């Protein structure tokens, strides 16, 4: 069976995102890749009530835009993977995907969260940067909402981390945003 990759891009899917996803799909034809955007994007609409205080839509140094519950629920329901298969959540944030996955009986989850204020909400979430992490396994499903920051707005520590990433240096440059490496690295960690 194919591995699955579901990614939410809060704020919509730009033409640059579409081209990047197209390149990833072309180079990884054995995988089911679904990209879902919202806020004026044709893939999914979220009510204005859900884009309020509870989603913390303000920008921050990690590029976090928290996923509304209905969006996460929609994405989790897309998966056809068995409960026993391993799931990757590369940018756990407040844990909306992990809560939903747990509620559906999934326990084999590995999550990453760079923000120490959020990382300790679940035992399965590692408080470290997904970019530098070296997971020891492959996953049947990768699901999440990667952080979005344009290169010019990245903190120096994040730019330095990207500069040290072989994956970033091979495929990306300063014209790309931070979400791209989360998407590509997640796809690279899917089972063959």
N, C-alpha and C positions, 0 to 999 in steps of 0.2 A: 504494500500500500504506500501511496505517496505521503511524504511528510507534509505538514501544513504550516503556513506562515500567514498570520493575520496581523495587520498593522493599522492602527488608527492614527490619522494625522489631523489633530485638532487645528482648526483654522483653514481647512481645505487642502486640496491637492493641487499644487502649482504645476505648471508645464515642466519645470525642472524636475519636480518629484516624479511626474509621469515618465520622463525620459530615463531617470535613474532606475525606476521600477522596471521599465521595459528592458533595460540592460541586464538587470538582475534576473529577470524571467528568462531572457534569451540564454544566459549562461548557466541556468539551473532548471532545465526543462523537466526534470523528474519531480518537481515540487509544485504543490498547490499554493499559489501566492495570491492573497486577496488583500487589496488596499482599500481602506474605507476612510473617507474624509467627511468632515462636516463643517458647518457654518458656510452656507452658500455654495456647497458642492453637490453635484447631482447624485452622489452615492448614498447619502443618508441625511436626513434632516433631524435636528434635535430642537425641541421646543425652547423658547426663550426662557422659560422658567428654570430649565436645567442649567443654563449658563449664568448662574448667579453666584452669590457669595459662597455656597457650598463647594463650588468647583475651583475656587481660587484662581481665577483666570489671569491674574496679574503676572507680569514677567518677573523672573528672578534669575540669579546667576547660573542656575542649572538648566534653564530653558523648560521648566516644568509647566505643563498645562494639564491639569487633572481631568481624567476621563469621566464624563457623566455616566451614571449607573445604566441608563437605557442603552447607551452606545456599547458599553462593556458587555451587557447582557446579550445584545444582538450578536456581537462578535463571538462570545463563548458558545452560543447556540449554533454557530456555523460549523463547529468542529465535529468531525465524525470519528475522532480518535477514541480508543478505549480508555476507561478510567485508570487502568494500570500503566498506561504509557506516560513517558516523561514529558513534562511541559517546561518551557523556558519563558520567563517574563524578564526581559533585560532592563526594564526601567520601571520598577514596581510602584514608585510613588506612594500614594495613599493605600494601595493594595486592592483597588476595586476589582481587578481581574482575579487576583488570588482569592479574595472572598467568594466570588462567584464560582471559581473552579472548585474550591473546598465544598461549597454548598451542593455541588453536583458530584460529590464523592471522589474527587481527584486529590491524591495525597503526594504524588511524585512530581513535585514542583520545585524548580530552582529559580529564585528571583535575585535580581541585583538592584541596589539602590545606593547612589552616591551620597545622598542627603542623610546625614546621621540622625536628623530629627524624625525621619520617616522610616528608616531602615529596620528599626527594631519592632515593628508592628507584627511581624510574623517570623516564626522559626525558620522557615524556608528561604528567607531573604538575607542575602549576604550584604553587609555594609561595605561595599567597594564599588569602584567604577567598572562597569561592564566592559569598557574599552580595554582596560589593562587586565581584566580577569582572564584566567586560563581554565575554563571548564574542562573537567575530565571525562565528559560524556557527550553523546549526541542526543538530540531531542526529536520526538515525533511531532511536536507542536510548538511553535513560537508564537506568542501573542502579546500585544502591548501597544503602548502609545509612546513612541520615543520622544525624548526632549528635542526641542527645536530652538536652535540659536544660529544666527548667521555668523560666519567666521569673524567679521569685524566686531561683533558683540561678545565673543567668547572671552572668558577670563583667561589670564596668562597661563594659569595652571592647566586649564583644559587644552589650550593650544599646544603647550609643551607635551602633554600626554598624547595628543594626536600626532605630533611630530615624531614621537617615539614608536608609533604604531605602524608596523609593516603593511597592514591592510590599508590604512589611510594613505600611506605614501604610494602604494601601488595603484590605487583606484581613484583617489580623490585629491583635491587641492583647495586653496583658499576661496574658490568660487562656490564650494559646496557647503551645505549647512551640517550641523552636528547630527541631525537625525539620520543622515545617509549611512554613517558607519554602524549605527545601531541596527539598521535594516540589513545591511550586507553581512555583518558578523552573525546576526541571528540566522540568516539563511545558510551561512557557512556551517553553522552548528546543527543543522537538521540532519537526520538520518538519511543515508543514501537511498 
